Amino acid sequence: MTPWKTLATVATGEGALQLRQRGAREFLIVIDGRVLMTSNDRRSEQALATLACRDLASARPRVLIGGLGMGYTLRAALDALPATAQVTVAELTPAVEDWCRGPLAALTGGALQDPRVEVVIDDVARVIAGAPRGHYDAIVLDLYEGPHAATQRTDDAFYGRAALARSRAALAAGGVLAVWSEEPDEAFARRFAAGGFTVEMHRLGKSRTHIVYVGRRREER
């Protein structure tokens, strides 16, 4: 079997982030020895973006994606959105953008070259907090692991009550917050619904437990 080759390594607070390649088009992104994503399994990323973007009412939708990864979520969002859309991708690690413009670009048909796309090197939580009220039609969080037992504290930057309130404030009326999760999280689902969203849970595939939560901003009466 062809061995994996490490193309690049970046130090992060969670350990070494690596891009690995085997053959012409097979890639891994690994952090501290753990596989974060693989080019051979993109279904959950594609489902996340498609579910978030397919029913947006605006003629000129504005979409924020948290996390670039290999670019599959972005590619699926672009495929679901009209030519008038504006897509901002918030990515914390500059090297990931470099990888998606370089060795990974062919996987997504050069998604980052699409004129609808802007990449911001920043924490998506800060981007959401700094957004004008009602600015986005959809916010898509494709982050490492998603909600799980360790994110249950009320001040969690992405999935806590205050974070959900900030996301809701940044969304237009009827806007969508879509969240990728490695596994079901009932506590998060309850908190999500209590935060002013009508929530659906989509289980992806039979052999894996990946989940997409889709919440549509509910208007208060």
Summary of the structure (lengths in Angstrom):
residues: 221
radius of gyration: 16.8
end to end distance: 61.3
largest distance: 61.3
contacts: 717
relative contact order: 0.14
helix: 29%
strand: 33%
